[in-house]
Amino acid sequence: MHFAITKDQQAVYDAAREFGAREVFPTVLERDKHERWDDALWKKMAAAGLVGAPFPEVYGGTGLSALETCLAQEGFVHGGHDGGLAMAWGASTILCGVPIWKLGTEAQKQRYLPKMCSGEWLGAFCLSEAGSGSDAAAMKTRAVKQGEKYILNGSKMWITNGPIAHHFVVTAVTEPEAKAFGISTFLVDADSPGFKVGQRIEKMGMNTSKTAEILFEDCEVPEENLLGDLNSGFVGTAKLILGWERSTMLAGALGGQRANIDTVCRYANERVQFNRPIAKFQAVRHMIADMQIRYEIGRNLIHRVAYQLDSMNDGGDDPPLVDAAVAKVQVSEAAQKTARDAIQVLGGVGYTKEYHVERSLRDAILTTIGAGSSEIQRGIIARSELEIGF
Ligand SMILES: Cc1cc2nc3c(=O)[nH]c(=O)nc-3n(C[C@H](O)[C@H](O)[C@H](O)COP(=O)(O)OP(=O)(O)OC[C@H]3O[C@@H](n4cnc5c(N)ncnc54)[C@H](O)[C@@H]3O)c2cc1C
């Protein structure tokens, strides 16, 4: 076992970081303030190979491994310091694109992936509903087969990219008596009859991404838009996504930590109080050391999950769910603690917008809630240790 990042992998990180610093960082404060989505920026991300990072080149992707995709995502947020845009990337590329790539028919892959990779089409993922977040399998959205179509009725809540996406990976109940084993996944285009974007949702953070409720009112979906096997939507699609979102998407929270550590170190060396830089005070040094310790632990946990994804035999091996849960809890809680401590080290200016640390905290608060809360992750970890199954 060796832990080194190769030169090529480091180059992926550096390129994403430089792109983030050059293209993303200069406008992030303004986009956060006005909750503005920047489509031209998304297309630049696509041209830089970020949007199609993990997909094979034959579909227009960059062909990065899961580990390299983590590095790209971390570098992107390190340079750009934009958690919201990273989340939009995760919702499109990972939550929507990975199921198409891994579970889709050749026709589905050909239809969606090249236009996603080029930035022309943005995707989204619809699992959560107003009444079913953590208990996602309790969803009420129904899909009923009628001739050569499925008719969807119901609504999905808090959907990232909801108001701007071209298509949606949607989970819906196809066999109510079978509970979690009676849920299927569909590809639904935003121009499908009966598809509507509901209320736009204002948020505390992640404001450079857009969030909305999605409504299905007798929404017509052609039968060829079933994604994966019938009734495998929860046990198949959701399980597939968990490892990917809790490594490649979560890596954005690592990039946020890295950016905050850089900011804090610069500031602590420059800011003079009591005739010396505040970096001379042990209390400040210990906060910085703890930030770095949390960052290194999280990075290793995420890379372990990514390594397992890269080593997996598709369709055969189970995804590393417990390792992914451990990574999710550690990295998300570390992101919050580090953002909070960064504000503390910066003092009064940390509480202002100028150094980006207050926005970083607002963004980081979502990470212990979305994609499975810390409480749900701890449940997964404890059940595994107690050997009482899922
Ligand atoms: C900005 C944003 C973007 C999002 N994007 C998407 C998206 O693109 N697609 C999508 O499908 N969803 C999305 N979500 C939804 C997100 O995944 C859910 O909010 C999350 O799963 C938590 O569900 P909930 O909000 O219903 O909380 P609840 O499930 O109601 O939980 C409330 C509290 O109870 C705790 N709790 C619940 N069950 C248990 C238990 N068994 N044991 C211990 N504690 C428990 C939780 O940990 C939490 O603290 C997004 C949410 C937000 C806020």
The ligand as an ORCA input file, in Angstrom:
! r2SCAN-3c Opt
* xyz 0 1
  C     -29.491     22.959     -0.209
  C     -29.985     21.556     -0.315
  C     -29.790     20.852     -1.483
  C     -30.305     19.555     -1.620
  N     -30.177     18.916     -2.828
  C     -30.845     17.737     -3.024
  C     -30.880     17.131     -4.326
  O     -30.309     17.648     -5.296
  N     -31.591     15.993     -4.480
  C     -32.250     15.399     -3.439
  O     -32.867     14.351     -3.654
  N     -32.213     15.934     -2.189
  C     -31.543     17.101     -1.962
  N     -31.526     17.673     -0.710
  C     -32.240     17.028      0.398
  C     -31.311     16.465      1.462
  O     -30.679     15.316      0.985
  C     -32.168     16.229      2.730
  O     -32.426     17.507      3.287
  C     -31.465     15.340      3.723
  O     -31.446     14.017      3.262
  C     -32.154     15.374      5.112
  O     -33.522     15.165      4.984
  P     -34.563     16.147      5.721
  O     -34.169     17.535      5.388
  O     -35.921     15.709      5.348
  O     -34.335     15.942      7.252
  P     -35.055     14.811      8.175
  O     -34.901     13.474      7.562
  O     -36.429     15.256      8.515
  O     -34.138     14.912      9.452
  C     -34.285     15.910     10.449
  C     -33.346     15.570     11.600
  O     -33.683     14.285     12.143
  C     -32.542     13.453     12.115
  N     -32.937     12.063     11.841
  C     -33.790     11.622     10.883
  N     -33.860     10.287     10.911
  C     -33.009      9.867     11.891
  C     -32.622      8.599     12.402
  N     -33.101      7.458     11.890
  N     -31.726      8.572     13.408
  C     -31.216      9.717     13.936
  N     -31.546     10.944     13.492
  C     -32.424     11.012     12.487
  C     -31.670     13.988     10.980
  O     -30.317     13.615     11.134
  C     -31.881     15.491     11.138
  O     -31.051     15.977     12.156
  C     -30.984     18.946     -0.535
  C     -31.156     19.661      0.662
  C     -30.689     20.947      0.770
  C     -30.943     21.687      2.050
*
